[in-house]
Amino acid sequence: MSQLSSTAALINNHFLPENQLLLNAVGEGIYGFDLSGNAVFINPAAERMTGWKNEELLGKNIHDCHHHSHADGSHYPQEDCPIYNTLKDGITREITHDVFWRKDGSSFPVHYSSTPVYRANELVGVVAIFRDISIQKQTELSLRQALAQVQALSERLASENHYLQTALADKTGDVDISGNSGEIRHMIQQLHLVANTDSTVLICGENGTGKELVARNLHQLSHRKDKPMISVNCAAFSASLLESELFGHEKGAFTGAISRRKGRFELAHQGTLFLDEVAELSLEAQSKLLRVIQEQSFERLGSSETIQVDIRLVAASHHDLLKRVELGLFRMDLYYRLNVFPIQVPPLRARIDDIPELVSHILHSLNRKLGKKIRGVSQKGLQKLMAYTWPGNVRELQNILEREAILSQSDILHIHAMPNSHPLTQAHGQTLAEAEALHIEQTLKRLHWRISGPLGAANVLGVPASTLRSRMKKLGIKRQSTEI
C-alpha cells in the first residue's frame, strides 16, 4: 500500500485542478466522493478497470454502480460500505477482501482504501484508491491448490509408510513358500494361474497355516507388485473402528477423530488390499465392502464425497464362510463376490514331508533375526517335529524353533520338549496295546504309510523298520484300500 498511501497523502488536503495531472498518471483507480456520497472525480485508471466513464458517474452514487453486491451476488447495503462509513466518521479504512463490479456485469477482486479529505479542518469528502488484484488472487489460489496437493501426497506417503513399516515388521527375508509336497505344489500352481488377473481371491485355511504369506506371494506374482500391498486384520478392530480403518474418516466424524485420515482402501489404490479374517466384518461393513467390490468407490466416514479406487482384493478366513452365511452372520452376495477363486492352504499335519524344508527356511530367518548361526536341527529333534500333530500349524513350528534357538548355545538345535497335545496323551481308558496301535497308525497316516527311509515312520518312531513291521502285524495294523 505504499504507493496508495503516498498518492492519498498528495490529494488528501483538498481537490485542486493542479492535482489533475497526478490523478491521470497513477496506475491505481481513484474515486472522489462528496459528503453526499456522489462522485466528484474519477481518474482514467478507474475508467479502464471498471468500464464506467467519468461522465457516466460524476454526480451519481458510485456504490450503486460498482459496489452494489458481494462476491456471491448478495445485496451489499450502502450503510455497510467502508467508503461511506468513512464519510460519516472520518476514519481511514483499508480493505483487502472485496470486489468491484464492472459496467458489463462482471466483478474483480480489489484492494482499496478510503481516506477522509479535509479542508480547513472540516471533512469535505473521501478519496477511494483501489487496484485490481485478480492476478494476485489467482496466484494465491494456485499456490493453495498446489499446497493442498502436496499435503495430500505427503499424508498418503506418511500413511503408506506407516502401514508398510508395520507390514514389514517381523517379515524379513523373501516370500517364497517352502515345501515340495503335492498339496503345496497344487496350491502354487493355483497362485500362478490367478496372479496376473484382477480377480478376487479367497484364501482359506486353519490358523497358522500362512494365509498372509500366500497373499504376499500372490501380490508379488501379479502386475501390481510395484504398488503397495496393504493388509488389515478384520478381527483386530471393533466394528466402528474397522470401518474407519477400511474407508478412512474426516475430522470430527466421531469422538477422537481429531484429523482427517485415509483408509486402507485409499492407500491400496492401484495395488492389493488383503483382508485377513474377513468373516469378522460387521454386516454394515460387509455392505460397504460389497459396494466397493462392485463399484470400486466408497465414502470416508463423515463425508459425502465419493472416492474412486482401483484395487485387487484378496481375502482370507479360517472360518467356513458358507456356514456363516447359513447362520446369518455373513452376506450371501458378498460370499459369492469373494469366492471367485478360492485357494485352500493345507494344514501342516497334511504335509509332514515338508517339515525339513520348512525348518531350514525358518532357521535361515531366525539367524538374521537373532544374530545366530544355527545350521540345523538334530536328527532326533527332527523326528520329534515330524511325529507331532501341529494343531497350530506353521506358526506353532516357528514359535517352537524360535524358543529353542533363543535357548540354544550350539549351532545344532536339540528339540527338548514338545507341547503336550498329542492325541495319544488325551486317550483315556485304553490299554497299552491300544494306545501303541493308535500312535503307530496315526504316524503312518501322516507319513503316507511310508515305513523305511529317513522320512519313514520307523525312523520317526525311533525303531528299526523290521521291528515296526513286526509290531504292525502283531497289533493288526493294516492300510485300508481307501488309503492306497
Secondary structure, 3 states (H helix, E strand, C coil): CHHHHHHHHHCCCCCCHHHHHHHHHCCCEEEEEECCCEEEEECHHHHHHHCCCHHHHECCECHHHHCCECCCCCECCHHHCHHHHHHHHCCCEEEEEEEEECCCCCEEEEEEEEEEEEECCEEEEEEEEEEECHHHHHHHHHHHHHHHHHHHHHHHHHHHHHHHHHHHCCCCCCCCCCCCCHHHHHHHHHHHHHCCCCCCEEEECCCCCCHHHHHHHHHHHCCCCCCCEEEEEHHHCCHHHHHHHHHCECCCCCCCCCCCECCHHHHCCCCEEEEECHHHCCHHHHHHHHHHHHHCEEECECCCCEEECCCEEEEEECCCHHHHHHCCCCCHHHHHHHCCEEEECCCHHHHHHHHHHHHHHHHHHHHHHHCCCCCEECHHHHHHHHHCCCCCHHHHHHHHHHHHHHHCCCCEECCCCCCCCCHHHHCCCCCHHHHHHHHHHHHHHHCCCCCCCCCCHHHHHCCCHHHHHHHHHHHCCCCCHHHC
